[in-house]
Each structure stands twice: as C-alpha cells, then as structure tokens.
Amino acid sequence: MAPVVISSTGIPSQTIDSPELISLIERLSTFDPKTNIVESDDGAGMDIDKDDAADDKVGDSAPLDIDGLVDELKKCQRWRFQEQADLHEWTHPLNAIDAALNYFLDTNPSLLLLPRDKGSDCDNKDALIANDSNHTAEETPQHVISSLEYILTFIATLLRNAINKTIFNSIFELSSLLAASSDSIASLALEALAALATPPMLHRQMTPELASHTTRLHSMTMNSILARRLMDMARGWGTKG
C-alpha cells in the first residue's frame, strides 16, 4: 500500500508506489486530445499533417492516435493496483478518451438509434425521437464497436476505482451511447454511468475526497435527456407498468 504524506493544505495526499500505474498514467497522458484525425483505408484513425487535411481538422496540435490509445487501454481492462485513481491526476488521459468518443460519435451515424445528447434543452429537441434511417449494429464497422468496447470498459474500471469523480466530463457522450445500435455498447455505457454514480470504496480510500461525492450526473434534473433515457431503460428491463 502506498504511503500517505501530508500536503501543504493539510490534506493527506496519496503517493503512488506502483511503477506500473505511474507508467500507465504517463503513457496515456502522451495522447493529445486537440488533434487532427482522418480515416485510413480500413477506417481506423491515423495521423496526418495539418497542411494536408484542413477540412478534417479537429484541433490545433499533433493528431490523436486513436489506435495507439485503444492499444494502451486494452492492457488495463481490470484494475490491478492497490491505489485508487485520483481523477485530478488523470486529466490528460480523460481528455484523450473524450476526444476519441466524440470522434467515433461524429463519424459513425449508424452507431446511434437516437440523436446525440448535446446537453442543453434547446439542442435536445429531437434527442428522444428515433432516427428515420433505421440503423443497425451491422452497419457500424466492427473495429469501431471493438474500440468503443475497450474504451468503455476502461472508463467503467477506472471510475469504479477512482476518487474525485466530479471532474469526469464525458457524461453526454455516455448518455448518447445508451442509444447505441449495439447492445454491448449500450450496456457498457450504462455500466460506466453506474460506476460514476457510485461513491468511492471507503475501505480502500487512503485520502479524503476534496468534496463530498458528487458528479455532473447528480446535478441533472429528471427532465434531462440522460434521466429520461435511464428511466426508459429501467421500464424496459423491469416492468411495463
């Protein structure tokens, strides 16, 4: 178990003594979310020069290597560390994951049966109305489904073993994926949201959270698209009454 030291603010801070966890954070932090991404011949994300792809511009810095990010996340589908993850130390990896989720949502219309959850009421007028295109899971490339499964499994694993979850900011992406045409993607998105809502495991908590457990999920009203989608799923799985 990692030692506990006292910070200048008087709050004990966790010292990570697992070289594997330190290495994981460092590797994932190298993926810059402000990127340019284009499709390769097989549909996978690939790096490009900014001058060669102005129309495909997503950001202003070096391209995000989605394939490399997914390869790293594949290696950590289970939490093998004693330490809990303080999400304040995971800002860069979470930004990269958020960028990858948005890329897949933007470039694969067949991925969703309902329009994306964009957060605000004015942008969500049609978010509960099914698309006319009648997309099926078979229309989405298999590499996209597989990549999203690895990403969502990692998110759920991380959140289940994390503290300070209030900074997690991919709520609307997970809400959108509840309407995925793939059952496995929808189920994993729900699992990630459940892990986000669950308080940290106190018996493993070495340092107190900076604030009481709360996330953007807790601040949403019952009229939000996410809350209504969760209620619809609960009715479908539980009772039709």
C-alpha positions in Angstrom: 0.0 0.0 0.0 1.3 3.4 -0.9 2.4 5.7 2.0 0.3 8.8 3.0 2.0 12.1 3.2 0.7 15.5 4.4 0.3 18.2 1.8 0.8 21.9 2.3 -3.0 22.2 2.6 -3.2 19.7 5.4 -5.0 17.1 3.3 -3.2 13.8 3.1 -2.1 13.1 -0.5 -1.6 9.7 -2.0 1.9 8.8 -3.1 1.7 6.2 -5.9 4.3 3.5 -5.3 3.2 1.2 -8.2 5.6 1.7 -11.2 3.0 0.1 -13.5 0.3 2.6 -12.5 2.8 5.5 -12.9 3.8 4.2 -16.3 0.1 3.8 -17.4 -0.7 7.4 -16.4 2.4 8.7 -18.2 1.7 6.7 -21.4 -1.9 7.7 -21.6 -1.0 11.3 -20.9 1.0 11.4 -24.2 -2.2 11.3 -26.3 -3.1 14.9 -27.0 -6.9 15.4 -27.4 -6.5 18.5 -29.6 -6.0 16.6 -32.8 -6.4 16.1 -36.4 -7.9 12.7 -37.3 -8.7 11.2 -40.7 -9.8 7.8 -41.8 -7.3 5.3 -43.2 -8.3 2.7 -45.8 -9.5 0.3 -43.1 -11.4 3.1 -41.3 -9.0 3.4 -38.4 -7.8 6.7 -37.0 -4.4 7.8 -38.4 -2.1 10.8 -38.0 -2.0 13.4 -40.7 -0.2 16.7 -41.3 -2.3 19.8 -40.6 -1.4 21.3 -44.0 -2.8 18.2 -45.8 -6.2 18.0 -44.1 -7.6 21.4 -43.3 -11.1 20.1 -43.9 -10.6 17.2 -41.4 -9.3 19.5 -38.7 -10.4 18.6 -35.2 -7.8 20.5 -33.2 -4.7 22.6 -33.4 -2.0 20.3 -32.1 -0.5 16.9 -33.1 -3.0 14.2 -34.2 -4.6 11.9 -31.7 -3.5 8.3 -32.3 -6.8 6.5 -31.6 -5.4 3.1 -32.4 -2.5 3.7 -30.0 -4.8 4.9 -27.3 -7.0 1.8 -27.7 -4.0 -0.5 -27.6 -2.9 1.1 -24.3 -6.5 0.8 -22.9 -6.6 -2.9 -23.9 -3.8 -3.6 -21.4 -5.8 -2.3 -18.5 -9.3 -3.8 -18.7 -9.1 -4.8 -15.0 -7.8 -2.7 -12.1 -4.7 -4.5 -10.8 -3.4 -1.7 -8.5 -3.7 -1.2 -4.8 -4.1 2.6 -5.2 -7.3 4.3 -6.1 -7.1 6.7 -9.0 -7.4 10.4 -8.2 -9.0 11.8 -11.3 -7.2 15.1 -10.9 -4.1 13.1 -12.0 -6.0 11.7 -15.0 -7.0 14.9 -16.7 -5.0 14.4 -19.9 -5.9 10.7 -20.4 -9.6 11.6 -19.8 -9.4 14.4 -22.3 -7.9 12.0 -24.9 -10.7 9.4 -24.2 -13.3 12.1 -24.5 -11.9 13.2 -27.9 -11.9 9.6 -29.1 -15.6 9.1 -28.0 -16.6 12.3 -29.8 -14.7 11.2 -32.9 -16.5 7.9 -33.1 -19.9 9.5 -32.5 -19.3 12.2 -35.1 -18.0 9.9 -37.9 -20.3 6.9 -37.4 -24.0 7.9 -37.7 -25.1 4.3 -37.7 -23.7 3.9 -34.2 -26.8 5.5 -32.6 -30.6 4.8 -32.9 -31.4 8.2 -31.4 -29.8 11.6 -31.9 -26.9 12.6 -29.7 -27.4 14.0 -26.2 -26.0 17.5 -26.6 -26.6 18.6 -23.0 -28.9 21.7 -23.4 -32.6 21.6 -23.8 -32.6 23.7 -26.9 -30.2 21.3 -28.6 -32.0 18.2 -27.5 -35.4 18.8 -29.0 -35.2 15.6 -31.1 -33.0 13.5 -28.8 -35.8 11.1 -27.8 -37.1 10.7 -31.4 -35.7 7.7 -33.3 -33.7 8.4 -36.4 -35.5 7.7 -39.7 -32.5 5.9 -41.1 -33.2 2.7 -39.1 -29.6 2.0 -38.4 -28.5 -1.4 -37.3 -25.4 -2.6 -35.4 -24.2 -4.4 -38.6 -23.8 -1.0 -40.4 -21.1 0.1 -37.9 -17.6 -1.1 -38.7 -16.5 -3.8 -36.3 -13.3 -2.0 -35.4 -15.4 0.9 -34.2 -17.5 -1.4 -32.0 -14.4 -3.2 -30.6 -12.6 0.1 -29.9 -15.6 1.5 -28.1 -15.9 -1.7 -26.0 -12.3 -1.3 -24.9 -12.7 2.4 -24.1 -16.0 2.0 -22.2 -14.7 -1.0 -20.2 -11.6 1.0 -19.2 -13.8 4.0 -18.2 -16.0 1.8 -16.0 -13.0 0.1 -14.5 -11.3 3.5 -13.8 -14.4 5.1 -12.3 -15.1 2.1 -10.1 -11.7 2.6 -8.6 -11.5 6.4 -8.5 -11.9 9.3 -6.2 -12.7 12.9 -7.1 -15.1 11.9 -9.8 -16.6 15.3 -10.0 -14.1 16.3 -12.8 -15.3 13.5 -15.1 -16.7 15.3 -18.1 -17.9 12.7 -20.7 -21.5 12.5 -19.3 -23.2 13.4 -22.6 -21.1 11.0 -24.6 -22.1 8.2 -22.3 -25.7 9.3 -22.5 -25.6 9.3 -26.3 -24.1 5.8 -26.3 -27.1 4.5 -24.2 -28.9 4.7 -27.6 -26.3 2.7 -29.4 -27.4 0.2 -32.1 -25.0 -2.3 -30.5 -26.4 -3.9 -27.2 -22.9 -4.3 -25.9 -22.0 -0.7 -26.3 -25.3 0.5 -24.6 -24.7 -1.9 -21.7 -21.1 -0.8 -21.2 -22.1 2.9 -21.3 -24.7 2.1 -18.6 -22.1 0.3 -16.6 -19.8 3.3 -16.8 -22.5 5.7 -15.7 -23.2 3.4 -12.7 -19.6 3.4 -11.8 -19.6 7.2 -12.0 -22.6 7.5 -9.7 -21.2 5.0 -7.1 -19.2 6.6 -4.2 -15.5 5.6 -3.8 -14.8 2.4 -1.9 -14.1 3.7 1.6 -12.2 0.7 2.7 -9.6 1.4 0.1 -9.6 5.2 0.5 -6.2 6.4 1.7 -7.0 10.2 1.3 -10.3 12.0 1.8 -12.0 13.5 -1.3 -11.7 17.2 -1.7 -15.5 17.4 -1.6 -18.5 15.2 -0.9 -19.1 12.7 -3.7 -20.9 14.4 -6.5 -20.7 14.5 -10.2 -22.5 16.2 -13.1 -24.7 13.2 -13.2 -26.1 14.0 -9.7 -26.9 17.6 -10.7 -29.1 16.7 -13.7 -32.8 17.2 -13.4 -35.4 14.5 -14.0 -36.3 16.2 -17.3 -32.8 15.8 -18.7 -32.3 13.5 -21.7 -30.0 11.2 -19.6 -32.5 10.9 -16.8 -35.3 10.1 -19.2 -33.2 7.6 -21.1 -32.3 5.8 -17.8 -36.0 5.7 -16.8 -36.9 4.3 -20.2 -34.3 1.6 -19.8 -35.5 0.8 -16.3 -39.0 0.4 -17.5 -37.9 -1.9 -20.4 -35.8 -4.1 -18.1 -38.1 -4.1 -15.0 -41.8 -3.5 -15.6 -44.0 -2.1 -18.2 -46.4 -0.8 -15.6 
